[in-house]
């Protein structure tokens, strides 16, 4: 929790703080925890990535990414291919790596991380086209990058490039079809099948998202694309108890990120990084100054995106934990120079995140993209009563209750509480002070924290004594109340 506050205050992506924690408690740090299991790291990293993609998909608003969906898809496919080729060429000719490790590094570092980008830009209102493109790109480009890294790590450079392109297209198509199907079926089921407890809905949503990944992977498709698309459908389906589901997903996303980053920090051995710092800086320079800008320009050329937005998207291609996780794939597959690949990727991600992250707000201001061109959208939460020190009471008027026939103003609720909504015969309306309550009505009462108990006592008293509750001395303290609060 302290790391979250530090990252938000400093403007740095939280991944660096968590990586630092892992390094500090690792073999070269204060904790002397020795951890070198790359296979376990990859398994946990994949699981965490599924949760992170699910949380990102649930929070993606269809109306925001719909206009930029074509450009984001091209950027996630053509942009990745351009970035892989240029970065691999730089690693081969400038650093002297063989083509196989060069291609692996080029593929590994071609995936962007929206969480890292928006943790820096969260206070800057940007054009919807920029935020939507970056968000959709980060959700889509993980899938082709994973396929490329696995292909290069198992077979090395592919002799027939069109075979690899066909395999990527097939896996993406299978993953997309399964993700859309699972997402639609899951949202339909949750709308039509009432679960016995509201707390089950968040669990069900995450279970459906994980099912999409598992089904896509078992069908030899892209499980990562499947989980992202399924989650996006679920997130835009207006499901029951959505605020609780969204909060649950965010909590799981934070747990996944924290655990994954700390584990990656444990896996690295700092004293072995010295020989790979200069190669990492050179490859990162090619990636940041040449490969990423060219991939953005080439991909967005048909869409007539202003150069200022292209410049910001070029610099906003932050790398997060995904490249470091993908760097464990060649380690598990026994690729030569595997530790050097991991070290180069680790140094590249950390150094260039330190450079790009804090300078993104400055660049957005210089490009005049940090100033809203139109009225900024309001951030509206659903009943944030805990933060406002308030409570929402749900009161039902059953048969036999003496609250029947009482007007709203005759309830005489304490100052700081009020009846805000009445539900009668399936229809809801905002009551007037003279609205007469009836049996079967349900009331929503908002009460501030200091008067909550007094408001509950008064409601119980009126339920037993009606308009004469005070005269009869009914204070509602006894058991068997006619109202219920939540």
HUWOKA-V391256 format. One record per backbone hydrogen bond with DSSP energy under -0.5 kcal/mol. NH is the residue of the N-H (numbers start at 1). CO is the residue of the C=O. Records with the same first field share a line. If there is no record, write none. Layout:
NH=CO, CO
This chain:
5=1
6=2
7=3
8=4
9=5
10=6
11=7
12=7
16=13
17=13
18=14
19=15
20=16
21=17
22=18
23=19
24=20
25=21
26=23
27=33
29=26
30=24
31=24
32=26
33=25
34=32
35=33
38=36
41=37
42=38
43=39
44=40
45=41
46=42
47=43
48=44
49=45
50=46
51=47
52=48
53=49
54=50
55=51
56=52
57=53
58=54
59=55
60=57
61=59
62=60
64=61
65=61
66=62
69=65, 66
72=68
73=69
74=70
75=71
76=72
77=73
78=74
79=74
81=77
82=78
83=79
84=80
85=81
86=82
87=83
88=84
89=85
90=86
91=87
92=88
93=89
94=90
95=90
97=91
102=98
103=99
104=100
105=101
106=102
107=103
108=104
109=105
110=107
111=108
113=318
114=112
117=113
118=114
119=115
120=116, 117
121=117
122=118
124=121
125=123, 370
126=124
130=127
131=127
132=128
133=129
134=130
135=131
136=132
137=133
138=134
139=135
140=136
141=137
143=140
144=140
145=141
146=142
147=143
148=144
149=145
150=146
151=147
152=148
153=149
154=150
155=151
156=151, 152
161=159
163=160
164=160
165=161
166=162
167=163
168=164
169=165
170=166
171=167
172=168
173=169
174=170
175=171
176=172
177=173
178=174
179=175
180=176
181=177
182=178
183=179
184=180
185=181
186=182
187=183
188=184
189=185
190=186
191=187
192=188
193=189
194=192
195=193
200=197
201=198
202=198
203=199
204=200
205=201
206=202
207=203
208=204
209=205
210=206
211=207
212=208
213=209
214=210
215=211
216=212
217=213
218=214
219=215
220=217
221=216
222=171
223=221
226=222
227=223
228=224
229=225
230=226
231=227
232=228
233=229
234=230
235=231
236=232
237=234
242=239
245=241
246=242
247=243
248=244
249=245
250=246
251=247
252=248
253=249
254=250
255=251
256=252
257=253
258=254
259=255
260=256
261=257
262=258
263=259
264=260
265=261
266=262
267=263
268=264
270=268
272=269
273=270
276=273
277=273, 274
280=276
281=277
282=278
283=279
284=280
285=281
286=282
287=283
288=284
289=285
290=286
291=286
292=287
294=290
295=291
296=292
297=293
298=294
299=295
300=296
301=297
303=300
304=301
305=300
310=306
311=307
312=308
313=309
314=310
315=311
316=312
317=314
318=316
324=320
325=321
326=322
327=323
328=325
329=326
330=326
331=327
332=328
333=329
334=331
335=330
338=335
341=337
342=338
343=339
344=340
345=341
346=342
347=343
348=344
349=345
350=346
351=347
352=348
353=349
354=350
355=351
356=352
357=353
358=354
359=355
360=356, 357
361=357
363=359
364=360
365=361
366=362
367=363
368=365
369=364
370=364
372=370
380=378
381=379
383=381
385=383
388=384
389=386
390=385
391=447
393=391, 445
395=393, 443
397=441
398=396
401=398
402=463
404=401
405=437
406=403
408=435
409=433
410=407
411=408
412=409
417=414
418=446
420=418, 444
421=444
422=429
423=442
424=422, 427
427=424
429=422
431=429
435=432
437=406
440=397
441=438
442=423
443=395
444=421
445=393, 443
446=418
447=391
448=416
449=389
451=448
452=448, 449
455=451
456=452
457=453
458=454
459=455
460=456
461=457
462=458
463=459
464=460
465=461
466=462
468=465
469=466
472=468
473=469, 470
474=469
475=473
484=394
486=392
